[in-house]
Amino acid sequence: MFFKKFEVRWSDIDANRHLANSAYINFMGHTRMSFLIELGFDRKVMVENKIGPVVFYEHMYYFKEVFLGNPIKVSVEVMGMSEDGRFFEFHHNFYDSNGKNVGHCEMMGAWIGLETRQLIGLPDELLKRFAHLEKPEGFRILTKEDTRKFAKRPKDLA
């Protein structure tokens, strides 16, 4: 499991004086990218391979408020991946300074080819970078169907 620490800043607070939903999203994105960079998926590698990560959804669960000036620690864990690396599922947990879990998020995404604008699997060299990671309890091999389980597209206006 990978962790990143953050200071809750004035700009992270909403009108209710607690951590804003947008701040949770930003902290998760920063934690994911730090994790990927540590795996060797830095900007240069993504540019060379003409790939980028995309988010399908983020389902957030809040357990306790977080306030200004309190540090927060965010984890990321790979909970699923397709055999070709195209699809991935990450889980995030948020912890206060006492180690109490104050929030959880289930996130699913994929890799997009930046030239074709289509979802693509990872080249073998990049896929191997995930091989050494410990598989947490509940890890699963993802299929395209797993990415659609919450999708209910409204009708088009026309």
N, C-alpha and C positions, 0 to 999 in steps of 0.2 A: 504494500500500500504506500502511496506517495502522499506527503503532506506539504502544505504551504501555509505560512502564518501571515495574517493581515492585521493592521491597525484599523479600527472602525473610525473613519474620518467624518467631519461635518458634512461633506458632500455625499456620504453614504446613508444619511438619515432622511427619513420622509417626514411628512406633516405630523405623524403620530409620535415622532421623536424616537423611533426605533429603526433598525436596519431595514432599508427599503428593498422591495423585491428586486429592483434593478441592480442593487449592490450584490445580492446573492448571485445573480446571473453573471455579473462581472467577475466576482471572486471565483466562480466555477470556471469560467472561460480562461482566466489567468492561470488557475491551478492546472487545468487540462493542458494548456500550451506549455507550461513549465515542465510538466510530466513528459509530454511528447518531445520537447527539446532535450531532456535528459536521456530519452531513448534514441536520440540521434535524428529526430525529425525537426531540425532547425529550418530557418527560412531558406538557407542555401539548398538543402536537400529537397525541400518542397518545390523550389523554383526549378532545380535540375530535373525533377521528375514530373513537373507540370501538374502537381496535385495540390489539393487543399481540403481541409475537413469541413463538412457541413453538418448542421444540427437539424434533426427531424423534429425532436421534441425534448422538453425538459419538464418533468413532473416533480413539483416541489412540495414538500411536506414540512410545515413549521411546527416546532414543539415548544419553543420558549423564545421570548423576545431577546434581542441583542441591542445594546445601547451604545451611544457615543463614548469613545475612549476605551472601550473594552476590546482586548485583542480577541481574534477569532482564528481558529485553525481549520483548514479545509482539506479533506482527503479526496483522493480519486482512486478508484479501483476498476480494473477492466473486468466486467461481469459477463461479457459475451463478445464474440467476434465470429464473422462468417469464415469459412475455410479459406477463402481467397483474400480475407482482410477488408473486403469492400464495406461491410457493415460492422459497427461496433456499438457496444452498450457500456457506458461508464456509470458508476454510482459515486455520489459525493455525500460526505457527511460533514456537518459543521459542529465544531466543539468550542465551548467557552473556555476561559482561562483555567477553570477547574476540571476540564476534561469532560464536562457534561454535554451530551449530544443534544443540540438545539435545533437541528434541521437535517433533512435528508432529501436528495434529489436522484431520480432515475433519468438518465439522458441517453438518447439513441441518436446516432449519426452515421455518416458514411464519408467516403473519399470521392471527390469529384475531379475529373480530368479537366484542367483549366483551359485546354484547347477545344475539346469536344463538348464541354459542359454536360457530360454524362457521368453517371456513377461508374467507378472503376475499382477493380481489385488492386491490391498493392503489388508492386514488383517483388519477387522472391527475396531479394536482398533486404527490403524494408520489412516484409512480413516476418522474416526471421528475428527481427529485433524484439518482437513480442513473445517469441518462443520461450525465453528464459524466465518470464514473469510467472510468479506463483498464481495458480488458478484458485480463486476464492471459492468457498462453498456456494453453490448455486450458479457457478459459471456454466454457460451453455454455448453451443455452436449455433449461430444465427443463420436464418434464411430470409429471403425477401419477405415472406409472409409475416415474420416476426416484426418487421418494420411497419406493417400496416394494421396492427391489431387495434389501434385507437383511431385510425383514419376514418372519418365520416365527412366527406366533402359536401358542403351545401350546394344546392343547385345554382347554376350560373344565372345571372340577370341578363336577360336579352329579349 
